[in-house]
Amino acid sequence: MTGESLSFIFINAALINNFVLSSFLGICPFLGVSGKLKTAGPMGAAVTFVMFISSIFAYAIHQILLIIEAPYLQLISYIVVIASAVQLVEMFIKKFSPVLYRALGIYLPLITTNCAILGMALFQTNRGYDFIQSLIFSLGAGAGFSLALIIMAGIREALDLSDIPGLVKGTALTLMVAGILSMAFMGFAGLGG
Amino acid sequence: MKMEETTSMDILLKGIWKENPVFVQVLGMCPVLAVTNSVINSIVMGIATTFVLVMSSFFVSLFRKLIPRQVRIASYIMIIATFVTVAEYIIQAVSLEVHKSLGAFISLIVVNCIILGRAEAFASKHPVKEAVMDALGMGAGFTFAVLSLGVVRELLGNGTLAGIPIFGPGFEPWSIMILPGGAFFVLGAWLLFFNWLRERAKKQQERVVV
């Protein structure tokens, strides 16, 4: 699978196999932070940045593990790298935008347990992407995550104003909307192939 | 909640129904949605998660006095990641086919919020026996949830149950149910159903009081 062109890798990760809507990665923040457009954008950017950093380190670690022949350490070392990258982003945001730091709240440290990031690191290893391909893949995955998050936030802001039966309100409704969005994203199949 | 009065049986049952991790707490959504396209996948995922949950709760509870507070999350993740690696190798050894169809989602048990959530909220504060009971209950609740999604999706999307055809050959499968969109719809419908059940129970209780 290493012969894929860079543009295909990007489009594939962002649209055709959108991380959130068709691979089901990163559902927790997708349901949690998609309430407001104002926080959805920065959250998407933070996740994309962490993905980018993790992608670089995951690639390096994979090479080291290949040399020392210890593939069973893969999971543990990836998760440590991701946790440190999240810590870095957290310190960065706290210093440069305290307002944003407060708005993201608990969801910022929880990026560590965002399966989209670990999933991205594992996929790039499983598919045998080279260094440049891995970077493009991480950016595509990040773009896909941000896109889904922002679309969902837009829809939910509109839903807040409409008259909905009390029983459906909350997660059940969000999931139904996500299902329709996911069907819409199926329309991208075959793009860039 | 008075912890002294609850027996270990209560702790076990609480995870399955009253505090079901998926339907009530809405945690660990990613594997619930991703691997429930067939009954077999759901069962394997449920068992693997329960195994990791029980083992990590056991060790977190055992070491709860030794782990310093500042590095507790990192230590929990280490413990969890170790057992996920074990589970992954076991599944690979037992059935390569299931391992292939679950793919990266076995490794992704590490970031299942249920496990870290139980380690932080329960196992780190309770003795080993209670922690294991709680983990068993939560694991059973999780398995129940993935199974209830898997059954609906495979039955409607494929017309089979664990690979055995249920409807006659004239059945037209609802292919959307196996596709990603179907996962969202089925989970949404189950949440709706449980909301309705709880709402009804609450109303009945009010009527009794009046």
HADDOCK unambig.tbl for C-alpha pairs under 7 A between the chains (distance, minus, plus):
assign (segid A and resid 22 and name CA) (segid B and resid 180 and name CA) 5.29 0.50 0.50
assign (segid A and resid 23 and name CA) (segid B and resid 34 and name CA) 6.78 0.50 0.50
assign (segid A and resid 24 and name CA) (segid B and resid 30 and name CA) 5.39 0.50 0.50
assign (segid A and resid 24 and name CA) (segid B and resid 33 and name CA) 6.49 0.50 0.50
assign (segid A and resid 24 and name CA) (segid B and resid 34 and name CA) 5.67 0.50 0.50
assign (segid A and resid 25 and name CA) (segid B and resid 30 and name CA) 5.83 0.50 0.50
assign (segid A and resid 26 and name CA) (segid B and resid 30 and name CA) 6.80 0.50 0.50
assign (segid A and resid 27 and name CA) (segid B and resid 29 and name CA) 6.17 0.50 0.50
assign (segid A and resid 27 and name CA) (segid B and resid 30 and name CA) 5.62 0.50 0.50
assign (segid A and resid 28 and name CA) (segid B and resid 29 and name CA) 6.53 0.50 0.50
assign (segid A and resid 72 and name CA) (segid B and resid 85 and name CA) 6.79 0.50 0.50
assign (segid A and resid 75 and name CA) (segid B and resid 81 and name CA) 6.51 0.50 0.50
assign (segid A and resid 76 and name CA) (segid B and resid 78 and name CA) 6.52 0.50 0.50
assign (segid A and resid 76 and name CA) (segid B and resid 81 and name CA) 5.65 0.50 0.50
assign (segid A and resid 113 and name CA) (segid B and resid 111 and name CA) 4.67 0.50 0.50
assign (segid A and resid 113 and name CA) (segid B and resid 113 and name CA) 6.87 0.50 0.50
assign (segid A and resid 114 and name CA) (segid B and resid 111 and name CA) 6.57 0.50 0.50
assign (segid A and resid 115 and name CA) (segid B and resid 108 and name CA) 6.42 0.50 0.50
assign (segid A and resid 115 and name CA) (segid B and resid 111 and name CA) 5.80 0.50 0.50
assign (segid A and resid 119 and name CA) (segid B and resid 104 and name CA) 6.90 0.50 0.50
assign (segid A and resid 119 and name CA) (segid B and resid 108 and name CA) 6.80 0.50 0.50
assign (segid A and resid 122 and name CA) (segid B and resid 104 and name CA) 6.82 0.50 0.50
assign (segid A and resid 167 and name CA) (segid B and resid 195 and name CA) 6.62 0.50 0.50
assign (segid A and resid 167 and name CA) (segid B and resid 196 and name CA) 6.83 0.50 0.50
assign (segid A and resid 168 and name CA) (segid B and resid 192 and name CA) 6.33 0.50 0.50
assign (segid A and resid 172 and name CA) (segid B and resid 188 and name CA) 4.49 0.50 0.50
assign (segid A and resid 172 and name CA) (segid B and resid 191 and name CA) 5.67 0.50 0.50
assign (segid A and resid 172 and name CA) (segid B and resid 192 and name CA) 5.87 0.50 0.50
assign (segid A and resid 173 and name CA) (segid B and resid 188 and name CA) 6.87 0.50 0.50
assign (segid A and resid 175 and name CA) (segid B and resid 184 and name CA) 5.31 0.50 0.50
assign (segid A and resid 175 and name CA) (segid B and resid 185 and name CA) 6.65 0.50 0.50
assign (segid A and resid 175 and name CA) (segid B and resid 188 and name CA) 5.23 0.50 0.50
assign (segid A and resid 176 and name CA) (segid B and resid 184 and name CA) 6.07 0.50 0.50
assign (segid A and resid 176 and name CA) (segid B and resid 185 and name CA) 5.33 0.50 0.50
assign (segid A and resid 176 and name CA) (segid B and resid 188 and name CA) 5.68 0.50 0.50
assign (segid A and resid 178 and name CA) (segid B and resid 184 and name CA) 6.47 0.50 0.50
assign (segid A and resid 179 and name CA) (segid B and resid 181 and name CA) 4.36 0.50 0.50
assign (segid A and resid 179 and name CA) (segid B and resid 182 and name CA) 6.65 0.50 0.50
assign (segid A and resid 179 and name CA) (segid B and resid 184 and name CA) 4.75 0.50 0.50
assign (segid A and resid 179 and name CA) (segid B and resid 185 and name CA) 5.64 0.50 0.50
assign (segid A and resid 180 and name CA) (segid B and resid 181 and name CA) 6.60 0.50 0.50
assign (segid A and resid 182 and name CA) (segid B and resid 180 and name CA) 6.64 0.50 0.50
assign (segid A and resid 182 and name CA) (segid B and resid 181 and name CA) 5.16 0.50 0.50
assign (segid A and resid 183 and name CA) (segid B and resid 181 and name CA) 5.47 0.50 0.50
